[in-house]
Amino acid sequence: MSSAPVAAGRLPVLGHLLPLARDPMGFLQSARAQGAVVAVHLGPRPVYQVNSAELIREVLVTRAHEFRRGEVFAQARRVLGDGLASADGSVHMRQRRTVQPAFHPDRLASYLTVMCEQIDAVAGSWVPRQRLRLDRELAQLTVAVTAKALFRAELGHAAVREVCRSLSPVLNGIVRRAAIPVEWVNRLPTPANRRFAVSLGRLRMVVDEVVGAYRRDGTDHGDLLSMLIAAEASDDEVRTQVMHLLMAGTDTTATTLSWVFYELARRPAVAARVRQEIDTARFRRTPTLAALAGLTYLDRVLTETIRLHTPVWLLVRRAATAVRLGDVTLPPGAQVLINLPTLHRDPDLFPDPLRFDPERWLMPPNDLEQRSRFIPFGTGAHKCVGADFAWTEMKAAVALISTRWQLDLDPHHRVREIPRAFLRPSSLPMIPRPLTCLRRTALGPAG
């Protein structure tokens, strides 16, 4: 790994593909120290990592019209179709206007009821002191919530498991294809390519069954899937949007929840304070939105978890024309990389950045500086359309599970960060220990 000196008008260059493949997060973190814009070589092609919070905001917000979505999104369009999570420009705006009503704040209360039902079903199936893979349990939970809330679909346990099994290989395959966008390589009969093809076929089959059932039923269920069908979209278009929303609305939420329970298990004092706040709120199994909103310490715990373990670790854009960023001019077509975890772990922006400290969010400044340095759901025109949905689901899951279980880490297992499609824990085996009956029955009615 080598770097060029930072000089006026000269672009720092950092390394090549091998160190990036060995330790992506370490490599990209080291690139952050080299300058505001650094060229990272992936084979013969430079990718320009933007490290300055101000320049990141230019790329994503104030000068977003000068950029298009990058190679990862191009691969997603080739594989899944042109859906909300990958579309660009006017196509993206049209699709966003179609989907946006499903995420109106007025709908959150009904979604919360569905969320709590699914959380209760998953948490109620756990056996005291029997080791479980919490990351897998949470993945099944978020798939079930998304399907039931947005599509009113009872997928059934087999279909939920199939979606959970297929999503990660498809997402990881898209990222891998973006890193090496050579079509003949993607057609080779390698184990990874075969796994990708099989998983994509299974995922399409589950979604097609849901869409087909809606078409045959002909009833307007008042949900997102009914909206898409009412917009006279073809089956291919509906399938594309459903697959994009399943992917966007499940893995990121499940990954964040996994990291939340990991941090709570490592920090008994933080976990005790979360439970105390929930007790004070006198929660029921189905809390109100107002009751959830009152959990301000839990808000800070979630925010700090996302800062330290940002699931969406790569945003990629492509310069539509020659673009001047700071002291650097990027050529047309240049791939621009934004690594959110390194932004959120920058010691200049967050003192002692590797320390888990919910109190750093006690009085976050609500200004441009804050919006530039912490962007967990993205920002600008492509900000996650379901951010409020995801936040409500995560708060409800932590609150309701914490009234029922203490989740302990398996002492014989080491959890590592794995950068794939998302920055996820390697695996998360945990041991559920029931809280006392007295504690559970003392919760009383919701406020």
Secondary structure, 3 states (H helix, E strand, C coil): CCECCCECCECCEECCHHHHHHCHHHHHHHHHCCCCEEEEEECCEEEEEECCHHHHHHHHHHCHHHEEECHHHHHHHHHHCCCCCCCCHHHHHHHHHHHHHHHCHHHHHHHHHHHHHHHHHHHHCCCCCCCEEHHHHHHHHHHHHHHHHHHCCCCHHHHHHHHHHHHHHHHHHHHHHHHCCCHHHHCCCCHHHHHHHHHHHHHHHHHHHHHHHHHHHCCCCCCHHHHHHHCCCCHHHHHHHHHHHHHHHHHHHHHHHHHHHHHHHHCHHHHHHHHHHHHHCCCCCCCCHHHHHCCHHHHHHHHHHHHHCCCCCCEEEEECCCEEECCEEECCCCEEEECHHHHHCCCCCCCCCCCCCHHHHCCCCCCHHHHHHCCCCCCHHHCCCCHHHHHHHHHHHHHHHHCCEEEEECCCCCCCEEECCCEEECCCEEEEEECCHHHHHCCCCCC
